[in-house]
């Protein structure tokens, strides 16, 4: 798919290029790599930036010239600025044009007129498209398309799921995303709501009232949020360590570099 940035987005990218003294083409290429992960990581091969390299939000920067610290600082600065702009919605693709067929007007992709996704993919009979900038997730399974409202989830990971309604699973800054808890915008089972309580009025029959049950005090919401955030932060640290281990196994990182990075990440816990 050929994606075109909005005029405002392109101007923001030019400003970043001028700030670091690199070409607009290099920044555009780097931005496209970052867009696929909503600004969380990028794997690139840009001659102006030393050839092949990788950047991950949280402190990992690798370039072709491993001992060129100035190049590392340049790549890290570029990626940090572009990542912030992407996550703030200041860099976006233009909506895809609509086409016409014999049955009326429709968008050129199976997810409709949501625009250009941050990332797409498929596993088995399920396809997905993630739109973090507009808080949407589209899933196509057996020809049926369901659009979810992802609320405040920033989806950054996709995996294979055993069981459940779909063969794919998603993770965000809060950990695993429960699709059953997300509102459905269109398609699928639009009746997905909170379960009906047994003591509600059904078929004009009112059940006898039940004496209230004293429950344990509810913990303050702030503490619950802290627990969730801490768990998500710890999970993110271990995911990064696993990725570093994979890079070590491939020979991209030396054992010493891997141990240093792992130690830095573990010290954040």
N, C-alpha and C positions, 0 to 999 in steps of 0.2 A: 504494500500500500504506500502510495506517495502522499505524504502529509505536508501541509503548508502551514507555517506559523501565522498567527494574526499579525497585523501591522504593529500593534503596540508591543507584542512579544518580541518581534524582530528588532525593534528599537531598543528594548531592554538588553537584548543579546549584543547589539552593537556597542552599547554603553559598557558592558562587561569586557568586550574585546579591547576597547580603547583603554580601559582601566589597567589591563594587564599587558598591553602592547602586543597582542597576538591578532591573527587575522580573523575576520568574521566567519570565514569558512570553517576554521578550526573550532570556533565556539559553537557554530551551528551543528557540526558533527558531534561534538561532545554533548550538546544539549539533547540531541535525538537519542543518544545512548542513555542519558539520565532519565528521559521521559518514560522509558519502558519500565522503570522501577519507581516512578513518582519521586525521583530525586534521591533515592536512598543508596544507589550504587551505579557504577558504570564500568564496562569493560570496552576498551577502545584500541584503535590502531591508527594514530594520527601522526604523520611524520613531523609536523611542527612541534608536537609535544613529546618527541623522543621515540615515536613508534608505538609499539604495544605497551599497554599499561592497564592498571585497574585501580579504582577508587571505591571506598566504602565509607558511608557516613558513620562517624564514630572514631575515625583516626587512622584508617589503613589506606596508604597511598603507595602504589608500586609503579615504577616507570622502567623503560627499557635500560636506561643507564642508572643502575641501582645505586651508585655512589654519588650521583649528581643531586645534591641536596637542594640546590637552587631550582632545578627542574621539578623536584617533588613539591617544593613550596608553591611553585607556579600552578601545578596541576591541582593541588589541594585547594588553593585559593579560588581558582576557576570553578571547580566542582562545588565548593561550599556556596559561592555566590549564586550559581545557577540553580543549585538544589533549593536554596531558600526562595528564589523567585518562582520555581515550579510549584513548591508546596504552598506558596501564598496565592497561587493562581495568576501570577503576573506573566507567566509564559504558558501559552496554550496553542493548540492547533486550531485552525479554522474548521468549522463544521463541514462535513462532507456534502458535496452537492447531491441533490435528489435527481432521480432519473424517472423516465416514464415507460410504462409497459401497457399491455392491452387491458390491464385490470386497474389502472389508475396510477397515481403518483406514489412512489415509495423510495426509501433511501437505498443506496447502493450496497448496504451491508445488512446482515441478518439481524443486527441489534437496533435497526430503525434509525431515527434521527438524533441519537445521543451525541453524535460528533465523533472525534477520533479518540480511541481509548488509550489509556496509559500502557496497557499490555493486553495481549490476547493469547489464546492457546486452546488446546483440546486434549482430552484424554478419553480413550475408548469412544463412547457415543456421546460425549458431553463436550460442548464448546463453551468458552467463557470470554467475556470482555470486561475489563475493569476501568471505571471512569472515576478516579479519586477526586478530580477537580469538581465534579458535579454530584459526588456522593451516590453513584449508581453502580450496580453490578448486573450484567446481563448474562444469562445462562440459557443455552440452547441444548435441549435433550429430546431425542426422538422427534425432531422437527418442531417442537414446542419451545417458544421463547418466553422466559420469565425475567422481568426487570425488578430488581430489589432496590430499595432505598438503604444505603449502607450507613446511614446516620453519621456518627462521628468516627467511624472506623476508617483507618488509612491502610487499605489492603496492600501488603507488600510481599506476601508469600502464597504460593499455590502448591498443593501436594495431592497425592492420591488418597482416596478415602475408601475404606472397606465398609460396606453397608450404608444405610441411609438412603435418602432420595437421590443423591447425586454421587458420581464417582470421583469428584474433586472436592478438596477442602481448601479453606482460605485462612490466612492468619493476618492479624493487624497488630497495632501497638498494644492491644489488650490481650493478645494471644489468639487462640482459635476463634473463628467467627461462626456463631450459631445461625445458620440460614433460617431456621425456623423462628428465630426471634426478630428477623428483619421484616419491616413492612414490604408488601408486594405492591408495586406501582401498576404493573400490567402483566397479563398472562398468568400462567400457573393457577394455583388455587387461591383466588382472591378472598376466599373466606378465612384466610389464615389470621386468626384473631386470638385473643386470650381465651382459654377454655371456658365453657359455660359452667357456672357453678350449679351444684345439684339443687340448691334451695331457691333458684330463680323460678319465676313463673313460666311454665311451659304448657302449651295447649289449654290455657285458661284454668289450669289446676294449680292451686296454691298449697304447698306443703306446710305442715305444721311448723311453727317457728322453733328453732333450736336454741337452747340456752347458750349464751356466749362462752367461749373457752378462753381462759386467761393464758396468754402467751408470754414467753420470755421477752424482756425488753429488747427492742431493736437497737443494734449497735449504731453509733453515729455514722452517717454516710461518709464523712471525711475519712474515718478509719478504714472503711471498706474500700474506698477509692485508693487509699494509700497501699493497701494490700494488693489490689489488682495491678496498680502501676509498678510496685516492686516486683511482682511475679513476672510481669511482661518484660521489665528491664533485665531481670536475671535470665529469662529465656532468650532475649536478644543477645546477651553476652555469650551464652553457650552456642548459639547458632553461628556467631561470628568465629568462635574458636573452631567449630567444625569446618567452616569454610577455609580457615587458615590451614587446618590440618590437610585438607584436600589439596591446597596449593603446595604445601610441603611435599606431599606424596608425589605430586607431578614434577617436582624439582624446581618450581618457580620460586619457592622460599627455601633458604637453607635451614638446617635444624636450629642454628643459633638465632636466626631471625624469627623463626616460629616461636621459640621459647620466650624470646623477648616480648613479642606481641601478645602471646598468651598471658604472660605475667602482667603486662599492662592492663589487659582486659579483666583479669581476675582481681586485680587490686581495686577495680571500680565497684566490686560487689560489697 
